[in-house]
């Protein structure tokens, strides 16, 4: 469906069922350079099991009009505005990578709008190497290569897709290539400069689960566990053998963790 958020038209996937604001709401927030398609399996399960699902393309991503946003704080305020546009008073936020930082910051800035958090492939600091930032700023193919190679785990290098005939690297690169020039750079810069994670974590008062990939090279599980230690009563799930892109690599294990 399409919504108007802060005066701009945005696309929001709803998992195959019309969004029902009377149901418990779940918002899925994608990572840097990606879009709602990241959540194809998971949005569908929640939409068909009693939840109202919102999986937006952030401004400038996927089917949403731009411009893209420059900071995690701006993106967090945008999520709050999305909930207002959908007439949903409160939601469980599920975020991957950059989306996990957005979820965390939204809960800190707008605590009345968040009922629970699931933070996937997350860490308190998401430092982005200068070579990747430089390549992204130049809209160079090297940036897409680095994100897909570092983001996917070992088995993805050998094929590894659960869907016959599909290629995880190719799928990731296709979505990243669809980005407008400058979007990936702004996303990565926002992650690189975000410094409020530990302060936000300490303020949380909602149930929070961190879902980490055992072989994640972008946000190592060790860093995710350090963030979990700063969150009151947080639960941590480590997905064996998974890299950063847990949604593609271990979709069933991720769904089980989200359901629980």
Secondary structure in CASP SS format (residue, H / E / C, confidence):
PFRMAT SS
TARGET T0000
AUTHOR 0000-0000-0000
METHOD secondary structure of the structure
MODEL  1
X C 1.00
X E 1.00
X E 1.00
X E 1.00
X E 1.00
X C 1.00
X C 1.00
X E 1.00
X E 1.00
X E 1.00
X E 1.00
X E 1.00
X E 1.00
X C 1.00
X C 1.00
X C 1.00
X C 1.00
X C 1.00
X C 1.00
X C 1.00
X C 1.00
X C 1.00
X C 1.00
X E 1.00
X E 1.00
X E 1.00
X E 1.00
X E 1.00
X E 1.00
X C 1.00
X C 1.00
X C 1.00
X C 1.00
X C 1.00
X C 1.00
X H 1.00
X H 1.00
X H 1.00
X H 1.00
X H 1.00
X H 1.00
X H 1.00
X H 1.00
X H 1.00
X H 1.00
X H 1.00
X H 1.00
X C 1.00
X C 1.00
X C 1.00
X E 1.00
X E 1.00
X E 1.00
X E 1.00
X E 1.00
X E 1.00
X C 1.00
X C 1.00
X C 1.00
X C 1.00
X C 1.00
X C 1.00
X C 1.00
X C 1.00
X C 1.00
X C 1.00
X C 1.00
X C 1.00
X C 1.00
X C 1.00
X C 1.00
X H 1.00
X H 1.00
X H 1.00
X H 1.00
X H 1.00
X H 1.00
X H 1.00
X H 1.00
X H 1.00
X H 1.00
X H 1.00
X H 1.00
X H 1.00
X H 1.00
X C 1.00
X C 1.00
X C 1.00
X C 1.00
X C 1.00
X E 1.00
X E 1.00
X E 1.00
X E 1.00
X E 1.00
X E 1.00
X C 1.00
X H 1.00
X H 1.00
X H 1.00
X H 1.00
X H 1.00
X H 1.00
X H 1.00
X H 1.00
X H 1.00
X H 1.00
X H 1.00
X H 1.00
X C 1.00
X H 1.00
X H 1.00
X H 1.00
X E 1.00
X E 1.00
X E 1.00
X E 1.00
X E 1.00
X E 1.00
X E 1.00
X C 1.00
X C 1.00
X C 1.00
X C 1.00
X C 1.00
X C 1.00
X C 1.00
X C 1.00
X C 1.00
X H 1.00
X H 1.00
X H 1.00
X H 1.00
X H 1.00
X H 1.00
X H 1.00
X H 1.00
X C 1.00
X C 1.00
X C 1.00
X H 1.00
X H 1.00
X H 1.00
X H 1.00
X H 1.00
X H 1.00
X H 1.00
X H 1.00
X H 1.00
X H 1.00
X H 1.00
X C 1.00
X C 1.00
X H 1.00
X H 1.00
X H 1.00
X H 1.00
X H 1.00
X C 1.00
X C 1.00
X C 1.00
X C 1.00
X C 1.00
X C 1.00
X C 1.00
X C 1.00
X C 1.00
X H 1.00
X H 1.00
X H 1.00
X H 1.00
X H 1.00
X H 1.00
X H 1.00
X H 1.00
X H 1.00
X H 1.00
X C 1.00
X C 1.00
X C 1.00
X C 1.00
X C 1.00
X H 1.00
X H 1.00
X H 1.00
X H 1.00
X H 1.00
X H 1.00
X H 1.00
X H 1.00
X H 1.00
X H 1.00
X H 1.00
X C 1.00
X C 1.00
X C 1.00
X H 1.00
X H 1.00
X H 1.00
X H 1.00
X H 1.00
X H 1.00
X H 1.00
X C 1.00
X C 1.00
X C 1.00
X E 1.00
X E 1.00
X E 1.00
X E 1.00
X E 1.00
X E 1.00
X E 1.00
X C 1.00
X C 1.00
X C 1.00
X C 1.00
X C 1.00
X C 1.00
X C 1.00
X H 1.00
X H 1.00
X H 1.00
X H 1.00
X H 1.00
X H 1.00
X H 1.00
X H 1.00
X H 1.00
X C 1.00
X C 1.00
X C 1.00
X C 1.00
X C 1.00
X E 1.00
X E 1.00
X E 1.00
X E 1.00
X E 1.00
X C 1.00
X C 1.00
X C 1.00
X C 1.00
X C 1.00
X C 1.00
X H 1.00
X H 1.00
X H 1.00
X H 1.00
X C 1.00
X H 1.00
X H 1.00
X H 1.00
X H 1.00
X H 1.00
X H 1.00
X H 1.00
X H 1.00
X H 1.00
X C 1.00
END
